[in-house]
Amino acid sequence: MQRFIPLIIVSALVLLFLGMMLSDRNPKEIDSVLIGRPVPAFSLESLAQDAPVLTEADLKTGKPVLVNFFASWCVPCRAEHENLMVLAGQYRIPVIGIAYKNEADKARGFLSELGNPFAKTGLDLDGRVGIDWGVSGVPETFLVDGEGVIRYRHWGPIVGDSLEKRLLPELERLQ
């Protein structure tokens, strides 16, 4: 019986690793500790000239909003941009943009070139707001309910089937 113990252990490990490989969970993605908590307090200069500052109060609209951290220097941000345009246009989801560690002129040029899906956009020049939100890199998108509580975090770009299989089902749960 003792000679089968190594075989049983190896078999269990193989099954464990197969299960992990077949799951659709990204092993690099870390769950956000902010899920179920109010958005952190913040105040950011607006990307739009002569517009009021962007604050957490702008996220308490009575209906779900998306908060997207992006940057003009971010290649994956460019890849997901079309889906943000779809969310804002076709699905009529308010999308708030936060230009993460980005110069205002470069962020404006990025949106001028690709289109602007954002209802409002703030400048997080030093990345402090991103740190408060737990952003590990751009792009990251947060789903915030109408009362300003974070309900979902999408790590990485919204590309491929992640819009239909991950983000839209989360939005439907809130509506």
VMD Tcl script that builds the backbone (N, CA, C; Angstrom):
set m [mol new atoms 525]
animate dup $m
set s [atomselect $m all]
$s set {name element resname resid chain x y z} {
  {N N MET 1 A 0.823 -1.200 0.000}
  {CA C MET 1 A 0.000 0.000 0.000}
  {C C MET 1 A 0.867 1.265 0.000}
  {N N GLN 2 A 1.976 1.258 0.742}
  {CA C GLN 2 A 2.830 2.426 0.823}
  {C C GLN 2 A 3.464 2.767 -0.519}
  {N N ARG 3 A 3.645 1.783 -1.365}
  {CA C ARG 3 A 4.266 2.079 -2.657}
  {C C ARG 3 A 3.338 2.852 -3.585}
  {N N PHE 4 A 2.021 2.885 -3.296}
  {CA C PHE 4 A 1.060 3.617 -4.116}
  {C C PHE 4 A 0.901 5.074 -3.671}
  {N N ILE 5 A 1.407 5.409 -2.505}
  {CA C ILE 5 A 1.254 6.779 -1.989}
  {C C ILE 5 A 1.885 7.800 -2.933}
  {N N PRO 6 A 3.119 7.607 -3.425}
  {CA C PRO 6 A 3.666 8.589 -4.379}
  {C C PRO 6 A 2.816 8.713 -5.645}
  {N N LEU 7 A 2.297 7.608 -6.128}
  {CA C LEU 7 A 1.438 7.636 -7.321}
  {C C LEU 7 A 0.160 8.426 -7.055}
  {N N ILE 8 A -0.412 8.249 -5.896}
  {CA C ILE 8 A -1.632 8.976 -5.530}
  {C C ILE 8 A -1.339 10.475 -5.427}
  {N N ILE 9 A -0.209 10.824 -4.821}
  {CA C ILE 9 A 0.154 12.239 -4.670}
  {C C ILE 9 A 0.394 12.877 -6.041}
  {N N VAL 10 A 1.140 12.206 -6.897}
  {CA C VAL 10 A 1.411 12.727 -8.238}
  {C C VAL 10 A 0.113 12.868 -9.028}
  {N N SER 11 A -0.756 11.886 -8.935}
  {CA C SER 11 A -2.041 11.950 -9.641}
  {C C SER 11 A -2.876 13.121 -9.147}
  {N N ALA 12 A -2.896 13.339 -7.839}
  {CA C ALA 12 A -3.653 14.462 -7.279}
  {C C ALA 12 A -3.084 15.791 -7.763}
  {N N LEU 13 A -1.774 15.918 -7.807}
  {CA C LEU 13 A -1.152 17.144 -8.289}
  {C C LEU 13 A -1.437 17.384 -9.764}
  {N N VAL 14 A -1.397 16.348 -10.572}
  {CA C VAL 14 A -1.711 16.473 -11.998}
  {C C VAL 14 A -3.144 16.960 -12.175}
  {N N LEU 15 A -4.075 16.395 -11.423}
  {CA C LEU 15 A -5.475 16.821 -11.509}
  {C C LEU 15 A -5.642 18.276 -11.061}
  {N N LEU 16 A -4.925 18.653 -10.012}
  {CA C LEU 16 A -4.988 20.032 -9.539}
  {C C LEU 16 A -4.484 20.999 -10.609}
  {N N PHE 17 A -3.334 20.712 -11.197}
  {CA C PHE 17 A -2.776 21.583 -12.232}
  {C C PHE 17 A -3.638 21.602 -13.484}
  {N N LEU 18 A -4.221 20.495 -13.865}
  {CA C LEU 18 A -5.136 20.472 -15.015}
  {C C LEU 18 A -6.346 21.349 -14.749}
  {N N GLY 19 A -6.881 21.259 -13.551}
  {CA C GLY 19 A -8.027 22.092 -13.191}
  {C C GLY 19 A -7.698 23.569 -13.264}
  {N N MET 20 A -6.502 23.931 -12.815}
  {CA C MET 20 A -6.087 25.334 -12.870}
  {C C MET 20 A -5.884 25.798 -14.309}
  {N N MET 21 A -5.333 24.939 -15.150}
  {CA C MET 21 A -5.089 25.320 -16.546}
  {C C MET 21 A -6.390 25.448 -17.326}
  {N N LEU 22 A -7.378 24.672 -16.989}
  {CA C LEU 22 A -8.636 24.694 -17.732}
  {C C LEU 22 A -9.594 25.776 -17.244}
  {N N SER 23 A -9.322 26.382 -16.096}
  {CA C SER 23 A -10.208 27.434 -15.614}
  {C C SER 23 A -9.981 28.685 -16.454}
  {N N ASP 24 A -10.987 29.557 -16.494}
  {CA C ASP 24 A -10.869 30.780 -17.278}
  {C C ASP 24 A -10.332 31.942 -16.447}
  {N N ARG 25 A -9.924 31.670 -15.257}
  {CA C ARG 25 A -9.378 32.698 -14.371}
  {C C ARG 25 A -7.932 33.005 -14.733}
  {N N ASN 26 A -7.612 34.284 -14.767}
  {CA C ASN 26 A -6.258 34.732 -15.066}
  {C C ASN 26 A -5.436 34.661 -13.781}
  {N N PRO 27 A -4.397 33.838 -13.734}
  {CA C PRO 27 A -3.626 33.712 -12.497}
  {C C PRO 27 A -2.889 34.990 -12.106}
  {N N LYS 28 A -2.709 35.915 -13.041}
  {CA C LYS 28 A -2.050 37.185 -12.731}
  {C C LYS 28 A -3.022 38.188 -12.120}
  {N N GLU 29 A -4.320 37.913 -12.259}
  {CA C GLU 29 A -5.323 38.846 -11.779}
  {C C GLU 29 A -5.526 38.666 -10.281}
  {N N ILE 30 A -5.416 39.755 -9.572}
  {CA C ILE 30 A -5.584 39.752 -8.125}
  {C C ILE 30 A -6.949 40.344 -7.822}
  {N N ASP 31 A -7.718 39.678 -6.970}
  {CA C ASP 31 A -9.016 40.219 -6.589}
  {C C ASP 31 A -8.836 41.552 -5.867}
  {N N SER 32 A -9.710 42.481 -6.139}
  {CA C SER 32 A -9.646 43.785 -5.505}
  {C C SER 32 A -10.278 43.714 -4.122}
  {N N VAL 33 A -9.622 44.310 -3.138}
  {CA C VAL 33 A -10.182 44.375 -1.793}
  {C C VAL 33 A -11.276 45.434 -1.715}
  {N N LEU 34 A -11.451 46.220 -2.767}
  {CA C LEU 34 A -12.450 47.280 -2.755}
  {C C LEU 34 A -13.841 46.820 -3.186}
  {N N ILE 35 A -13.951 45.586 -3.678}
  {CA C ILE 35 A -15.266 45.095 -4.102}
  {C C ILE 35 A -16.209 45.132 -2.899}
  {N N GLY 36 A -17.363 45.771 -3.104}
  {CA C GLY 36 A -18.347 45.895 -2.036}
  {C C GLY 36 A -18.134 47.103 -1.136}
  {N N ARG 37 A -17.131 47.918 -1.448}
  {CA C ARG 37 A -16.842 49.109 -0.643}
  {C C ARG 37 A -17.080 50.371 -1.460}
  {N N PRO 38 A -17.341 51.485 -0.778}
  {CA C PRO 38 A -17.497 52.753 -1.504}
  {C C PRO 38 A -16.200 53.143 -2.220}
  {N N VAL 39 A -16.347 53.852 -3.320}
  {CA C VAL 39 A -15.162 54.314 -4.046}
  {C C VAL 39 A -14.346 55.217 -3.134}
  {N N PRO 40 A -13.030 55.188 -3.267}
  {CA C PRO 40 A -12.188 56.078 -2.452}
  {C C PRO 40 A -12.467 57.541 -2.801}
  {N N ALA 41 A -12.333 58.391 -1.815}
  {CA C ALA 41 A -12.494 59.827 -2.046}
  {C C ALA 41 A -11.349 60.322 -2.928}
  {N N PHE 42 A -11.683 61.173 -3.887}
  {CA C PHE 42 A -10.662 61.743 -4.767}
  {C C PHE 42 A -11.155 63.033 -5.383}
  {N N SER 43 A -10.232 63.802 -5.881}
  {CA C SER 43 A -10.528 65.020 -6.611}
  {C C SER 43 A -9.438 65.185 -7.661}
  {N N LEU 44 A -9.848 65.157 -8.922}
  {CA C LEU 44 A -8.894 65.226 -10.025}
  {C C LEU 44 A -9.232 66.383 -10.958}
  {N N GLU 45 A -8.188 67.045 -11.429}
  {CA C GLU 45 A -8.345 68.057 -12.460}
  {C C GLU 45 A -8.968 67.388 -13.685}
  {N N SER 46 A -9.885 68.077 -14.328}
  {CA C SER 46 A -10.540 67.532 -15.513}
  {C C SER 46 A -9.622 67.620 -16.729}
  {N N LEU 47 A -9.719 66.633 -17.594}
  {CA C LEU 47 A -8.974 66.663 -18.847}
  {C C LEU 47 A -9.550 67.742 -19.774}
  {N N ALA 48 A -10.857 67.923 -19.694}
  {CA C ALA 48 A -11.504 68.970 -20.497}
  {C C ALA 48 A -11.192 70.332 -19.877}
  {N N GLN 49 A -10.708 71.242 -20.693}
  {CA C GLN 49 A -10.348 72.558 -20.183}
  {C C GLN 49 A -11.592 73.296 -19.698}
  {N N ASP 50 A -11.448 74.005 -18.588}
  {CA C ASP 50 A -12.523 74.797 -17.974}
  {C C ASP 50 A -13.681 73.946 -17.468}
  {N N ALA 51 A -13.475 72.652 -17.272}
  {CA C ALA 51 A -14.511 71.778 -16.709}
  {C C ALA 51 A -14.244 71.615 -15.216}
  {N N PRO 52 A -15.295 71.338 -14.441}
  {CA C PRO 52 A -15.084 71.159 -13.000}
  {C C PRO 52 A -14.254 69.905 -12.708}
  {N N VAL 53 A -13.709 69.855 -11.499}
  {CA C VAL 53 A -12.913 68.698 -11.096}
  {C C VAL 53 A -13.792 67.447 -11.074}
  {N N LEU 54 A -13.145 66.304 -11.225}
  {CA C LEU 54 A -13.821 65.009 -11.146}
  {C C LEU 54 A -13.645 64.498 -9.724}
  {N N THR 55 A -14.749 64.137 -9.074}
  {CA C THR 55 A -14.698 63.611 -7.705}
  {C C THR 55 A -15.529 62.341 -7.605}
  {N N GLU 56 A -15.446 61.701 -6.450}
  {CA C GLU 56 A -16.244 60.488 -6.232}
  {C C GLU 56 A -17.742 60.779 -6.303}
  {N N ALA 57 A -18.160 62.007 -6.064}
  {CA C ALA 57 A -19.575 62.370 -6.158}
  {C C ALA 57 A -20.091 62.186 -7.592}
  {N N ASP 58 A -19.213 62.328 -8.581}
  {CA C ASP 58 A -19.607 62.148 -9.983}
  {C C ASP 58 A -19.967 60.696 -10.294}
  {N N LEU 59 A -19.618 59.776 -9.409}
  {CA C LEU 59 A -19.902 58.358 -9.637}
  {C C LEU 59 A -21.194 57.914 -8.978}
  {N N LYS 60 A -21.803 58.767 -8.193}
  {CA C LYS 60 A -23.054 58.450 -7.501}
  {C C LYS 60 A -24.209 59.020 -8.311}
  {N N THR 61 A -24.536 58.323 -9.384}
  {CA C THR 61 A -25.515 58.831 -10.340}
  {C C THR 61 A -26.886 58.170 -10.218}
  {N N GLY 62 A -26.993 57.163 -9.373}
  {CA C GLY 62 A -28.244 56.414 -9.283}
  {C C GLY 62 A -28.308 55.260 -10.260}
  {N N LYS 63 A -27.313 55.163 -11.139}
  {CA C LYS 63 A -27.237 54.042 -12.072}
  {C C LYS 63 A -25.769 53.636 -12.221}
  {N N PRO 64 A -25.518 52.416 -12.689}
  {CA C PRO 64 A -24.124 51.957 -12.792}
  {C C PRO 64 A -23.284 52.803 -13.741}
  {N N VAL 65 A -22.020 52.952 -13.388}
  {CA C VAL 65 A -21.039 53.623 -14.241}
  {C C VAL 65 A -19.769 52.776 -14.273}
  {N N LEU 66 A -19.006 52.950 -15.326}
  {CA C LEU 66 A -17.703 52.309 -15.431}
  {C C LEU 66 A -16.630 53.372 -15.223}
  {N N VAL 67 A -15.592 53.006 -14.507}
  {CA C VAL 67 A -14.441 53.884 -14.325}
  {C C VAL 67 A -13.258 53.177 -14.960}
  {N N ASN 68 A -12.687 53.799 -15.984}
  {CA C ASN 68 A -11.605 53.192 -16.743}
  {C C ASN 68 A -10.317 53.983 -16.554}
  {N N PHE 69 A -9.291 53.305 -16.014}
  {CA C PHE 69 A -7.964 53.896 -15.902}
  {C C PHE 69 A -7.222 53.580 -17.195}
  {N N PHE 70 A -6.733 54.613 -17.880}
  {CA C PHE 70 A -6.092 54.447 -19.178}
  {C C PHE 70 A -4.901 55.378 -19.284}
  {N N ALA 71 A -4.129 55.221 -20.332}
  {CA C ALA 71 A -3.022 56.139 -20.620}
  {C C ALA 71 A -2.738 56.121 -22.119}
  {N N SER 72 A -2.294 57.244 -22.642}
  {CA C SER 72 A -1.989 57.332 -24.070}
  {C C SER 72 A -0.794 56.457 -24.443}
  {N N TRP 73 A 0.105 56.199 -23.519}
  {CA C TRP 73 A 1.297 55.387 -23.772}
  {C C TRP 73 A 1.031 53.891 -23.632}
  {N N CYS 74 A -0.180 53.513 -23.305}
  {CA C CYS 74 A -0.544 52.125 -23.007}
  {C C CYS 74 A -1.097 51.431 -24.258}
  {N N VAL 75 A -0.366 50.446 -24.781}
  {CA C VAL 75 A -0.801 49.723 -25.980}
  {C C VAL 75 A -2.093 48.942 -25.728}
  {N N PRO 76 A -2.252 48.219 -24.605}
  {CA C PRO 76 A -3.522 47.525 -24.360}
  {C C PRO 76 A -4.712 48.483 -24.236}
  {N N CYS 77 A -4.467 49.721 -23.795}
  {CA C CYS 77 A -5.547 50.714 -23.722}
  {C C CYS 77 A -6.067 51.036 -25.122}
  {N N ARG 78 A -5.155 51.104 -26.053}
  {CA C ARG 78 A -5.516 51.342 -27.448}
  {C C ARG 78 A -6.350 50.166 -27.984}
  {N N ALA 79 A -5.961 48.944 -27.585}
  {CA C ALA 79 A -6.665 47.746 -28.055}
  {C C ALA 79 A -8.093 47.674 -27.521}
  {N N GLU 80 A -8.323 48.117 -26.296}
  {CA C GLU 80 A -9.661 48.023 -25.705}
  {C C GLU 80 A -10.558 49.212 -26.049}
  {N N HIS 81 A -9.977 50.253 -26.633}
  {CA C HIS 81 A -10.707 51.514 -26.817}
  {C C HIS 81 A -11.996 51.341 -27.622}
  {N N GLU 82 A -11.961 50.514 -28.632}
  {CA C GLU 82 A -13.170 50.295 -29.444}
  {C C GLU 82 A -14.319 49.751 -28.583}
  {N N ASN 83 A -14.008 48.850 -27.664}
  {CA C ASN 83 A -15.058 48.303 -26.795}
  {C C ASN 83 A -15.593 49.350 -25.819}
  {N N LEU 84 A -14.748 50.283 -25.393}
  {CA C LEU 84 A -15.238 51.372 -24.560}
  {C C LEU 84 A -16.198 52.262 -25.348}
  {N N MET 85 A -15.874 52.468 -26.617}
  {CA C MET 85 A -16.777 53.244 -27.482}
  {C C MET 85 A -18.122 52.526 -27.629}
  {N N VAL 86 A -18.091 51.206 -27.766}
  {CA C VAL 86 A -19.320 50.406 -27.869}
  {C C VAL 86 A -20.130 50.505 -26.576}
  {N N LEU 87 A -19.458 50.387 -25.441}
  {CA C LEU 87 A -20.159 50.473 -24.153}
  {C C LEU 87 A -20.847 51.824 -23.986}
  {N N ALA 88 A -20.137 52.886 -24.321}
  {CA C ALA 88 A -20.695 54.232 -24.175}
  {C C ALA 88 A -21.777 54.516 -25.207}
  {N N GLY 89 A -21.593 54.036 -26.435}
  {CA C GLY 89 A -22.543 54.333 -27.508}
  {C C GLY 89 A -23.701 53.350 -27.569}
  {N N GLN 90 A -23.414 52.124 -27.919}
  {CA C GLN 90 A -24.456 51.117 -28.127}
  {C C GLN 90 A -25.178 50.741 -26.830}
  {N N TYR 91 A -24.430 50.548 -25.756}
  {CA C TYR 91 A -25.035 50.127 -24.490}
  {C C TYR 91 A -25.408 51.306 -23.592}
  {N N ARG 92 A -24.985 52.495 -23.970}
  {CA C ARG 92 A -25.295 53.721 -23.235}
  {C C ARG 92 A -24.911 53.641 -21.749}
  {N N ILE 93 A -23.757 53.071 -21.500}
  {CA C ILE 93 A -23.212 52.991 -20.149}
  {C C ILE 93 A -22.307 54.198 -19.945}
  {N N PRO 94 A -22.559 54.999 -18.915}
  {CA C PRO 94 A -21.632 56.109 -18.652}
  {C C PRO 94 A -20.244 55.563 -18.303}
  {N N VAL 95 A -19.238 56.047 -19.000}
  {CA C VAL 95 A -17.859 55.636 -18.751}
  {C C VAL 95 A -17.079 56.870 -18.314}
  {N N ILE 96 A -16.459 56.763 -17.151}
  {CA C ILE 96 A -15.627 57.833 -16.622}
  {C C ILE 96 A -14.179 57.429 -16.868}
  {N N GLY 97 A -13.397 58.302 -17.451}
  {CA C GLY 97 A -12.003 58.003 -17.728}
  {C C GLY 97 A -11.075 58.678 -16.727}
  {N N ILE 98 A -10.048 57.957 -16.341}
  {CA C ILE 98 A -9.002 58.542 -15.502}
  {C C ILE 98 A -7.672 58.310 -16.216}
  {N N ALA 99 A -7.088 59.404 -16.690}
  {CA C ALA 99 A -5.807 59.344 -17.399}
  {C C ALA 99 A -4.709 59.153 -16.352}
  {N N TYR 100 A -4.168 57.960 -16.331}
  {CA C TYR 100 A -3.236 57.516 -15.293}
  {C C TYR 100 A -1.796 57.843 -15.675}
  {N N LYS 101 A -1.151 58.679 -14.862}
  {CA C LYS 101 A 0.248 59.075 -15.090}
  {C C LYS 101 A 0.462 59.518 -16.540}
  {N N ASN 102 A -0.408 60.404 -16.977}
  {CA C ASN 102 A -0.408 60.834 -18.368}
  {C C ASN 102 A -0.433 62.351 -18.443}
  {N N GLU 103 A 0.309 62.908 -19.369}
  {CA C GLU 103 A 0.269 64.347 -19.596}
  {C C GLU 103 A -1.040 64.695 -20.294}
  {N N ALA 104 A -1.591 65.836 -19.927}
  {CA C ALA 104 A -2.894 66.245 -20.442}
  {C C ALA 104 A -2.922 66.301 -21.971}
  {N N ASP 105 A -1.924 66.907 -22.582}
  {CA C ASP 105 A -1.910 67.045 -24.044}
  {C C ASP 105 A -1.866 65.685 -24.737}
  {N N LYS 106 A -1.097 64.759 -24.191}
  {CA C LYS 106 A -1.003 63.434 -24.795}
  {C C LYS 106 A -2.303 62.659 -24.622}
  {N N ALA 107 A -2.941 62.788 -23.464}
  {CA C ALA 107 A -4.226 62.122 -23.239}
  {C C ALA 107 A -5.299 62.695 -24.166}
  {N N ARG 108 A -5.304 64.016 -24.332}
  {CA C ARG 108 A -6.265 64.637 -25.252}
  {C C ARG 108 A -6.023 64.173 -26.694}
  {N N GLY 109 A -4.764 64.072 -27.090}
  {CA C GLY 109 A -4.438 63.594 -28.434}
  {C C GLY 109 A -4.886 62.161 -28.655}
  {N N PHE 110 A -4.710 61.325 -27.647}
  {CA C PHE 110 A -5.154 59.925 -27.701}
  {C C PHE 110 A -6.668 59.855 -27.948}
  {N N LEU 111 A -7.436 60.647 -27.187}
  {CA C LEU 111 A -8.896 60.639 -27.335}
  {C C LEU 111 A -9.337 61.310 -28.630}
  {N N SER 112 A -8.596 62.301 -29.077}
  {CA C SER 112 A -8.915 62.945 -30.351}
  {C C SER 112 A -8.715 61.977 -31.512}
  {N N GLU 113 A -7.669 61.178 -31.422}
  {CA C GLU 113 A -7.362 60.211 -32.479}
  {C C GLU 113 A -8.356 59.043 -32.515}
  {N N LEU 114 A -8.683 58.483 -31.352}
  {CA C LEU 114 A -9.489 57.261 -31.294}
  {C C LEU 114 A -10.967 57.496 -31.009}
  {N N GLY 115 A -11.325 58.679 -30.588}
  {CA C GLY 115 A -12.696 58.958 -30.176}
  {C C GLY 115 A -12.757 59.011 -28.661}
  {N N ASN 116 A -13.754 59.725 -28.142}
  {CA C ASN 116 A -13.852 59.894 -26.699}
  {C C ASN 116 A -15.109 59.217 -26.166}
  {N N PRO 117 A -14.948 58.054 -25.513}
  {CA C PRO 117 A -16.110 57.368 -24.946}
  {C C PRO 117 A -16.488 57.886 -23.561}
  {N N PHE 118 A -15.681 58.791 -22.999}
  {CA C PHE 118 A -15.829 59.172 -21.605}
  {C C PHE 118 A -16.799 60.327 -21.401}
  {N N ALA 119 A -17.716 60.145 -20.466}
  {CA C ALA 119 A -18.625 61.218 -20.085}
  {C C ALA 119 A -17.852 62.324 -19.379}
  {N N LYS 120 A -16.876 61.932 -18.546}
  {CA C LYS 120 A -15.981 62.850 -17.846}
  {C C LYS 120 A -14.628 62.175 -17.768}
  {N N THR 121 A -13.579 63.004 -17.721}
  {CA C THR 121 A -12.225 62.459 -17.645}
  {C C THR 121 A -11.400 63.277 -16.679}
  {N N GLY 122 A -10.711 62.581 -15.774}
  {CA C GLY 122 A -9.835 63.233 -14.814}
  {C C GLY 122 A -8.381 62.885 -15.078}
  {N N LEU 123 A -7.470 63.732 -14.597}
  {CA C LEU 123 A -6.027 63.529 -14.764}
  {C C LEU 123 A -5.407 63.075 -13.442}
  {N N ASP 124 A -4.927 61.858 -13.409}
  {CA C ASP 124 A -4.222 61.329 -12.244}
  {C C ASP 124 A -2.727 61.383 -12.556}
  {N N LEU 125 A -2.177 62.590 -12.524}
  {CA C LEU 125 A -0.804 62.819 -12.967}
  {C C LEU 125 A 0.229 62.032 -12.175}
  {N N ASP 126 A 0.079 61.963 -10.859}
  {CA C ASP 126 A 1.070 61.271 -10.039}
  {C C ASP 126 A 0.693 59.828 -9.709}
  {N N GLY 127 A -0.487 59.385 -10.134}
  {CA C GLY 127 A -0.904 58.010 -9.897}
  {C C GLY 127 A -1.466 57.753 -8.512}
  {N N ARG 128 A -1.659 58.792 -7.707}
  {CA C ARG 128 A -2.145 58.626 -6.333}
  {C C ARG 128 A -3.560 58.041 -6.298}
  {N N VAL 129 A -4.438 58.509 -7.150}
  {CA C VAL 129 A -5.803 57.980 -7.172}
  {C C VAL 129 A -5.789 56.510 -7.611}
  {N N GLY 130 A -4.952 56.193 -8.585}
  {CA C GLY 130 A -4.811 54.803 -9.007}
  {C C GLY 130 A -4.373 53.908 -7.861}
  {N N ILE 131 A -3.453 54.396 -7.038}
  {CA C ILE 131 A -3.005 53.623 -5.875}
  {C C ILE 131 A -4.166 53.403 -4.911}
  {N N ASP 132 A -4.946 54.454 -4.663}
  {CA C ASP 132 A -6.091 54.332 -3.751}
  {C C ASP 132 A -7.118 53.323 -4.260}
  {N N TRP 133 A -7.236 53.202 -5.582}
  {CA C TRP 133 A -8.177 52.255 -6.174}
  {C C TRP 133 A -7.558 50.854 -6.296}
  {N N GLY 134 A -6.282 50.730 -6.026}
  {CA C GLY 134 A -5.626 49.430 -6.128}
  {C C GLY 134 A -5.230 49.057 -7.540}
  {N N VAL 135 A -5.055 50.055 -8.392}
  {CA C VAL 135 A -4.684 49.803 -9.783}
  {C C VAL 135 A -3.260 49.266 -9.825}
  {N N SER 136 A -3.095 48.138 -10.503}
  {CA C SER 136 A -1.760 47.544 -10.618}
  {C C SER 136 A -1.125 47.854 -11.969}
  {N N GLY 137 A -1.895 48.409 -12.875}
  {CA C GLY 137 A -1.415 48.782 -14.199}
  {C C GLY 137 A -2.600 49.112 -15.074}
  {N N VAL 138 A -2.355 49.813 -16.139}
  {CA C VAL 138 A -3.457 50.172 -17.036}
  {C C VAL 138 A -3.491 49.213 -18.216}
  {N N PRO 139 A -4.651 48.976 -18.763}
  {CA C PRO 139 A -5.953 49.474 -18.336}
  {C C PRO 139 A -6.565 48.620 -17.221}
  {N N GLU 140 A -7.354 49.267 -16.421}
  {CA C GLU 140 A -8.203 48.597 -15.438}
  {C C GLU 140 A -9.533 49.324 -15.437}
  {N N THR 141 A -10.601 48.545 -15.319}
  {CA C THR 141 A -11.940 49.104 -15.364}
  {C C THR 141 A -12.724 48.621 -14.158}
  {N N PHE 142 A -13.417 49.544 -13.515}
  {CA C PHE 142 A -14.221 49.236 -12.334}
  {C C PHE 142 A -15.684 49.519 -12.637}
  {N N LEU 143 A -16.541 48.629 -12.192}
  {CA C LEU 143 A -17.984 48.834 -12.289}
  {C C LEU 143 A -18.456 49.339 -10.933}
  {N N VAL 144 A -19.080 50.512 -10.948}
  {CA C VAL 144 A -19.544 51.160 -9.730}
  {C C VAL 144 A -21.060 51.252 -9.796}
  {N N ASP 145 A -21.748 50.822 -8.708}
  {CA C ASP 145 A -23.208 50.892 -8.715}
  {C C ASP 145 A -23.665 52.332 -8.515}
  {N N GLY 146 A -24.954 52.566 -8.571}
  {CA C GLY 146 A -25.512 53.917 -8.499}
  {C C GLY 146 A -25.259 54.653 -7.207}
  {N N GLU 147 A -24.913 53.926 -6.150}
  {CA C GLU 147 A -24.637 54.547 -4.857}
  {C C GLU 147 A -23.146 54.782 -4.631}
  {N N GLY 148 A -22.324 54.458 -5.621}
  {CA C GLY 148 A -20.894 54.692 -5.496}
  {C C GLY 148 A -20.127 53.551 -4.851}
  {N N VAL 149 A -20.657 52.330 -4.939}
  {CA C VAL 149 A -19.987 51.157 -4.381}
  {C C VAL 149 A -19.379 50.350 -5.529}
  {N N ILE 150 A -18.121 49.971 -5.375}
  {CA C ILE 150 A -17.433 49.182 -6.402}
  {C C ILE 150 A -17.977 47.760 -6.376}
  {N N ARG 151 A -18.445 47.277 -7.519}
  {CA C ARG 151 A -19.048 45.951 -7.611}
  {C C ARG 151 A -18.226 44.951 -8.406}
  {N N TYR 152 A -17.336 45.443 -9.277}
  {CA C TYR 152 A -16.563 44.541 -10.135}
  {C C TYR 152 A -15.320 45.262 -10.610}
  {N N ARG 153 A -14.246 44.507 -10.782}
  {CA C ARG 153 A -13.000 45.047 -11.329}
  {C C ARG 153 A -12.568 44.174 -12.498}
  {N N HIS 154 A -12.327 44.820 -13.621}
  {CA C HIS 154 A -11.821 44.106 -14.798}
  {C C HIS 154 A -10.358 44.472 -14.952}
  {N N TRP 155 A -9.500 43.501 -14.739}
  {CA C TRP 155 A -8.059 43.699 -14.838}
  {C C TRP 155 A -7.631 43.498 -16.279}
  {N N GLY 156 A -6.898 44.435 -16.828}
  {CA C GLY 156 A -6.411 44.318 -18.196}
  {C C GLY 156 A -7.403 44.865 -19.204}
  {N N PRO 157 A -7.077 44.737 -20.481}
  {CA C PRO 157 A -7.931 45.315 -21.523}
  {C C PRO 157 A -9.220 44.522 -21.718}
  {N N ILE 158 A -10.255 45.236 -22.081}
  {CA C ILE 158 A -11.536 44.624 -22.426}
  {C C ILE 158 A -11.467 44.305 -23.915}
  {N N VAL 159 A -10.968 43.121 -24.228}
  {CA C VAL 159 A -10.797 42.681 -25.610}
  {C C VAL 159 A -11.305 41.257 -25.742}
  {N N GLY 160 A -11.434 40.810 -26.999}
  {CA C GLY 160 A -11.903 39.447 -27.244}
  {C C GLY 160 A -13.307 39.269 -26.700}
  {N N ASP 161 A -13.533 38.146 -26.049}
  {CA C ASP 161 A -14.867 37.863 -25.520}
  {C C ASP 161 A -15.064 38.372 -24.096}
  {N N SER 162 A -14.095 39.116 -23.552}
  {CA C SER 162 A -14.231 39.592 -22.172}
  {C C SER 162 A -15.386 40.580 -22.008}
  {N N LEU 163 A -15.755 41.289 -23.064}
  {CA C LEU 163 A -16.888 42.200 -22.982}
  {C C LEU 163 A -18.175 41.406 -22.770}
  {N N GLU 164 A -18.418 40.416 -23.626}
  {CA C GLU 164 A -19.663 39.646 -23.553}
  {C C GLU 164 A -19.681 38.652 -22.396}
  {N N LYS 165 A -18.552 38.042 -22.091}
  {CA C LYS 165 A -18.541 36.980 -21.087}
  {C C LYS 165 A -18.274 37.454 -19.664}
  {N N ARG 166 A -17.660 38.618 -19.525}
  {CA C ARG 166 A -17.307 39.052 -18.174}
  {C C ARG 166 A -17.975 40.360 -17.779}
  {N N LEU 167 A -17.774 41.405 -18.580}
  {CA C LEU 167 A -18.239 42.724 -18.165}
  {C C LEU 167 A -19.754 42.897 -18.297}
  {N N LEU 168 A -20.316 42.531 -19.448}
  {CA C LEU 168 A -21.758 42.716 -19.633}
  {C C LEU 168 A -22.597 41.920 -18.635}
  {N N PRO 169 A -22.247 40.662 -18.305}
  {CA C PRO 169 A -23.021 39.962 -17.271}
  {C C PRO 169 A -22.983 40.679 -15.915}
  {N N GLU 170 A -21.856 41.275 -15.588}
  {CA C GLU 170 A -21.764 42.026 -14.325}
  {C C GLU 170 A -22.657 43.267 -14.379}
  {N N LEU 171 A -22.689 43.929 -15.525}
  {CA C LEU 171 A -23.567 45.092 -15.686}
  {C C LEU 171 A -25.029 44.689 -15.576}
  {N N GLU 172 A -25.403 43.570 -16.188}
  {CA C GLU 172 A -26.791 43.109 -16.145}
  {C C GLU 172 A -27.244 42.818 -14.719}
  {N N ARG 173 A -26.345 42.329 -13.888}
  {CA C ARG 173 A -26.699 42.043 -12.493}
  {C C ARG 173 A -27.065 43.299 -11.734}
  {N N LEU 174 A -26.499 44.417 -12.123}
  {CA C LEU 174 A -26.775 45.670 -11.425}
  {C C LEU 174 A -28.002 46.398 -11.948}
  {N N GLN 175 A -28.438 46.062 -13.134}
  {CA C GLN 175 A -29.551 46.808 -13.734}
  {C C GLN 175 A -30.874 46.148 -13.463}
}
mol reanalyze $m
mol bondsrecalc $m
mol representation Tube
mol addrep $m
